[in-house]
Amino acid sequence: MADTTDNLNLRSYADRIPFARHLGFEVTRFAGGESEIAYTPKPEHLNTFDVAHGGACMTLLDIAMAAAARSDTPEIGVVTIEMKTSFMRPSVGPLRARGNLLHRTSSFAFTEARIYDAQERVCAHATGTFKYVKRRLPTGAGAPDATRPPSTD
């Protein structure tokens, strides 16, 4: 893969979310108000019915919507304001989430995402509202803003 700006933005977005890395999410599209994330649930991500846990699915949908919201302006961050999720069928096996930016204002993004199974059946759907926030310096241990979360003001 050549190092185009889009590829650099895709890798940067995928690498900056530790929880997404922990779950094994792979961002495969991050451009033009659209996103796509591949995810194969591991045994520790399953519920008692041996299907992907709803929390893992909601995280997948949340990140797919956030990626769609940020894809046109990756230098600006987003925070989730609200999210509604509907589960339609068990999420089993390799999954793919596709997110879309439906509408954007200067401050907010209105998005949706769906999870598809290997047979392209919709397993879950979500809508979400995200607030655009300026990116700040790192907030890890020892950083000047270590205890200051992003503001939604």
Contacts in CASP RR format, 6 or more apart in sequence:
PFRMAT RR
TARGET T0000
AUTHOR 0000-0000-0000
METHOD contacts of the structure
MODEL  1
MADTTDNLNLRSYADRIPFARHLGFEVTRFAGGESEIAYTPKPEHLNTFD
VAHGGACMTLLDIAMAAAARSDTPEIGVVTIEMKTSFMRPSVGPLRARGN
LLHRTSSFAFTEARIYDAQERVCAHATGTFKYVKRRLPTGAGAPDATRPP
STD
1 7 0 8 1.000
6 30 0 8 1.000
6 31 0 8 1.000
9 30 0 8 1.000
9 31 0 8 1.000
9 71 0 8 1.000
9 74 0 8 1.000
10 27 0 8 1.000
10 28 0 8 1.000
10 29 0 8 1.000
10 30 0 8 1.000
10 31 0 8 1.000
12 74 0 8 1.000
13 27 0 8 1.000
13 30 0 8 1.000
13 67 0 8 1.000
13 70 0 8 1.000
13 74 0 8 1.000
14 20 0 8 1.000
14 21 0 8 1.000
14 25 0 8 1.000
14 26 0 8 1.000
14 27 0 8 1.000
14 30 0 8 1.000
15 21 0 8 1.000
17 25 0 8 1.000
17 63 0 8 1.000
19 59 0 8 1.000
20 37 0 8 1.000
20 59 0 8 1.000
20 63 0 8 1.000
23 39 0 8 1.000
23 45 0 8 1.000
23 56 0 8 1.000
23 59 0 8 1.000
23 60 0 8 1.000
24 39 0 8 1.000
24 40 0 8 1.000
24 42 0 8 1.000
25 37 0 8 1.000
25 38 0 8 1.000
25 39 0 8 1.000
25 60 0 8 1.000
25 63 0 8 1.000
26 37 0 8 1.000
26 38 0 8 1.000
26 39 0 8 1.000
27 35 0 8 1.000
27 36 0 8 1.000
27 37 0 8 1.000
27 67 0 8 1.000
28 36 0 8 1.000
28 37 0 8 1.000
28 38 0 8 1.000
29 35 0 8 1.000
29 36 0 8 1.000
29 98 0 8 1.000
30 67 0 8 1.000
30 70 0 8 1.000
30 71 0 8 1.000
30 74 0 8 1.000
31 71 0 8 1.000
32 71 0 8 1.000
32 72 0 8 1.000
32 101 0 8 1.000
33 68 0 8 1.000
33 69 0 8 1.000
33 71 0 8 1.000
33 72 0 8 1.000
33 100 0 8 1.000
33 101 0 8 1.000
34 68 0 8 1.000
34 71 0 8 1.000
34 98 0 8 1.000
34 99 0 8 1.000
34 100 0 8 1.000
34 101 0 8 1.000
35 64 0 8 1.000
35 65 0 8 1.000
35 67 0 8 1.000
35 68 0 8 1.000
35 71 0 8 1.000
35 97 0 8 1.000
35 98 0 8 1.000
35 99 0 8 1.000
35 100 0 8 1.000
35 113 0 8 1.000
36 64 0 8 1.000
36 96 0 8 1.000
36 97 0 8 1.000
36 98 0 8 1.000
36 99 0 8 1.000
37 60 0 8 1.000
37 63 0 8 1.000
37 64 0 8 1.000
37 67 0 8 1.000
37 96 0 8 1.000
37 97 0 8 1.000
38 94 0 8 1.000
38 95 0 8 1.000
38 96 0 8 1.000
39 52 0 8 1.000
39 56 0 8 1.000
39 60 0 8 1.000
39 94 0 8 1.000
39 95 0 8 1.000
39 96 0 8 1.000
39 97 0 8 1.000
40 93 0 8 1.000
40 94 0 8 1.000
40 95 0 8 1.000
41 51 0 8 1.000
41 52 0 8 1.000
41 53 0 8 1.000
41 56 0 8 1.000
41 91 0 8 1.000
41 93 0 8 1.000
41 95 0 8 1.000
45 52 0 8 1.000
45 53 0 8 1.000
45 56 0 8 1.000
46 52 0 8 1.000
46 53 0 8 1.000
47 53 0 8 1.000
47 54 0 8 1.000
49 90 0 8 1.000
51 90 0 8 1.000
51 91 0 8 1.000
51 92 0 8 1.000
52 90 0 8 1.000
52 91 0 8 1.000
52 92 0 8 1.000
52 93 0 8 1.000
52 95 0 8 1.000
54 87 0 8 1.000
54 91 0 8 1.000
57 85 0 8 1.000
57 87 0 8 1.000
57 91 0 8 1.000
57 95 0 8 1.000
57 115 0 8 1.000
57 123 0 8 1.000
57 124 0 8 1.000
58 83 0 8 1.000
58 85 0 8 1.000
58 126 0 8 1.000
60 95 0 8 1.000
60 97 0 8 1.000
60 115 0 8 1.000
61 83 0 8 1.000
61 85 0 8 1.000
61 97 0 8 1.000
61 113 0 8 1.000
61 114 0 8 1.000
61 115 0 8 1.000
61 124 0 8 1.000
61 125 0 8 1.000
61 126 0 8 1.000
62 80 0 8 1.000
62 83 0 8 1.000
62 126 0 8 1.000
63 97 0 8 1.000
64 97 0 8 1.000
64 98 0 8 1.000
64 99 0 8 1.000
64 113 0 8 1.000
65 80 0 8 1.000
65 83 0 8 1.000
65 99 0 8 1.000
65 111 0 8 1.000
65 112 0 8 1.000
65 113 0 8 1.000
65 126 0 8 1.000
65 127 0 8 1.000
65 128 0 8 1.000
65 130 0 8 1.000
66 78 0 8 1.000
66 80 0 8 1.000
66 111 0 8 1.000
66 130 0 8 1.000
67 99 0 8 1.000
68 99 0 8 1.000
68 100 0 8 1.000
68 101 0 8 1.000
68 109 0 8 1.000
68 111 0 8 1.000
68 113 0 8 1.000
69 78 0 8 1.000
69 101 0 8 1.000
69 104 0 8 1.000
69 109 0 8 1.000
69 111 0 8 1.000
69 130 0 8 1.000
69 132 0 8 1.000
70 76 0 8 1.000
70 77 0 8 1.000
70 78 0 8 1.000
71 101 0 8 1.000
72 101 0 8 1.000
72 104 0 8 1.000
73 132 0 8 1.000
75 135 0 8 1.000
76 132 0 8 1.000
76 133 0 8 1.000
76 134 0 8 1.000
76 135 0 8 1.000
77 132 0 8 1.000
77 133 0 8 1.000
77 134 0 8 1.000
77 135 0 8 1.000
77 150 0 8 1.000
78 109 0 8 1.000
78 130 0 8 1.000
78 131 0 8 1.000
78 132 0 8 1.000
78 133 0 8 1.000
79 130 0 8 1.000
79 131 0 8 1.000
79 133 0 8 1.000
79 150 0 8 1.000
79 152 0 8 1.000
80 128 0 8 1.000
80 129 0 8 1.000
80 130 0 8 1.000
81 108 0 8 1.000
81 128 0 8 1.000
81 129 0 8 1.000
81 130 0 8 1.000
81 131 0 8 1.000
81 152 0 8 1.000
82 128 0 8 1.000
82 129 0 8 1.000
83 126 0 8 1.000
83 127 0 8 1.000
83 128 0 8 1.000
83 129 0 8 1.000
84 126 0 8 1.000
84 127 0 8 1.000
84 128 0 8 1.000
85 124 0 8 1.000
85 125 0 8 1.000
85 126 0 8 1.000
86 124 0 8 1.000
86 125 0 8 1.000
86 126 0 8 1.000
87 123 0 8 1.000
87 124 0 8 1.000
88 122 0 8 1.000
88 123 0 8 1.000
88 124 0 8 1.000
88 125 0 8 1.000
89 117 0 8 1.000
89 121 0 8 1.000
89 122 0 8 1.000
89 123 0 8 1.000
90 123 0 8 1.000
91 115 0 8 1.000
91 117 0 8 1.000
91 123 0 8 1.000
91 124 0 8 1.000
92 117 0 8 1.000
92 123 0 8 1.000
93 117 0 8 1.000
93 118 0 8 1.000
94 117 0 8 1.000
94 118 0 8 1.000
95 115 0 8 1.000
95 116 0 8 1.000
95 117 0 8 1.000
95 118 0 8 1.000
95 123 0 8 1.000
96 115 0 8 1.000
96 116 0 8 1.000
97 113 0 8 1.000
97 114 0 8 1.000
97 115 0 8 1.000
97 116 0 8 1.000
98 113 0 8 1.000
98 114 0 8 1.000
98 116 0 8 1.000
99 111 0 8 1.000
99 112 0 8 1.000
99 113 0 8 1.000
99 114 0 8 1.000
100 111 0 8 1.000
100 112 0 8 1.000
100 113 0 8 1.000
101 109 0 8 1.000
101 110 0 8 1.000
101 111 0 8 1.000
102 110 0 8 1.000
102 111 0 8 1.000
102 112 0 8 1.000
103 109 0 8 1.000
103 110 0 8 1.000
104 110 0 8 1.000
106 132 0 8 1.000
107 131 0 8 1.000
107 132 0 8 1.000
108 129 0 8 1.000
108 130 0 8 1.000
108 131 0 8 1.000
108 132 0 8 1.000
109 129 0 8 1.000
109 130 0 8 1.000
109 131 0 8 1.000
109 132 0 8 1.000
110 127 0 8 1.000
110 128 0 8 1.000
110 129 0 8 1.000
111 127 0 8 1.000
111 128 0 8 1.000
111 129 0 8 1.000
111 130 0 8 1.000
112 125 0 8 1.000
112 126 0 8 1.000
112 127 0 8 1.000
112 128 0 8 1.000
113 125 0 8 1.000
113 126 0 8 1.000
114 122 0 8 1.000
114 123 0 8 1.000
114 124 0 8 1.000
114 125 0 8 1.000
114 126 0 8 1.000
115 122 0 8 1.000
115 123 0 8 1.000
115 124 0 8 1.000
115 125 0 8 1.000
116 122 0 8 1.000
116 123 0 8 1.000
117 123 0 8 1.000
131 152 0 8 1.000
133 150 0 8 1.000
133 151 0 8 1.000
133 152 0 8 1.000
136 145 0 8 1.000
136 150 0 8 1.000
137 143 0 8 1.000
137 144 0 8 1.000
137 145 0 8 1.000
138 145 0 8 1.000
139 145 0 8 1.000
139 146 0 8 1.000
139 147 0 8 1.000
139 148 0 8 1.000
139 149 0 8 1.000
140 146 0 8 1.000
END
